[in-house]
Amino acid sequence: MDSNCVQWPGAIRHQRPLPRWHWRRHHQQVVSEWDVIERDFTRTADVVVSPSAVLLELMAMRWKLDRAGLLHVPNPYVAPAHLLAGAA
């Protein structure tokens, strides 16, 4: 099998693998369409709230948002000590 092709159920049924570039182009188109929708919706908001300061910074840079309307509210969940014991 060619490494530039993927086996997809429909492609297997028809015995023709689809090239990887086909899926990348489709994915880029879908993501860019959603990006425009989300950006426009976000720009109309008075305040944008996120549990992640990094996500707020990314949105501010990528979509050129006014930082005065961005609010970082940390996640209120505090994990019990026994769950964090294995992570250390």
N, C-alpha and C positions, 0 to 999 in steps of 0.2 A: 504494500500500500504506500502510496506517495505521502510523504510527511506534510505536504502542503494541502492535504485534503482531510476532511473529517467524515466519519461514517454517521449519518443521520438516519433515523428509522425510514423515512420516505426514500432517502437515497439508497439505502440497502434494498428496499423493495424494488426499486427501479434499476438496481445494479450500477449506479453512478454516484461516486462520492462527490460531495460539494466542496469547492475550494474554500480555504480558510478566509481569504479576503472577502468572500461574499458575506460572511457573518460579521466581520469587523466593520465593514461599510454600513451594514444595517444597524449595528449596535451604535455606531457613531451618530447616525442620523436620528435614532430614537432618543439618545442622550441629549443631543443638541436641541431637539424639539422640546423636551422636558425642561431643559436648562432655561430656555426662553420663557416658558410658562411660569416656572418657579421664580425666576428673577423678577418678572413683571409683577407677580403676586406679592413678592416680598417688598418691592419698592413702594407698593401702595399701603403697606402696614405702617402704623404709627410707631410700634415697638416690635422688635424681633428678639425672642427669648430663646436661649439655647443652654443645655447643660454643659456644653463644651466651649471653652474660650477659644480653642483652636478652630473649631467650626465657624465661630463668629468672625474670627480674623480672616479665614479663608473666604467666607462670603463677602466680607467688606472689601477685600482686595480684588476678588474675581468679578464681583458685580458692582463695584464702586459705590458701596452703600455709605450713608452718613453714620459714622460711629456713635453719634449721640443717641441714635435710636436703637442701638444694640445693647442687650442686657444679658449678662451671664448669671444664670441661676444654677448653682451646683446641684447635683443629684442628691436628694435627701436620704437616700438609702445608705445605711452604715452596716457593712457586713459583720456578722458575729466573729469573734476572735478565733473560734475553732475552724472556721472556713478559711481564714487568712493564715493559719499556722503552717499549712503545707506550702504556701506560696513563698515563704521567706527563705 
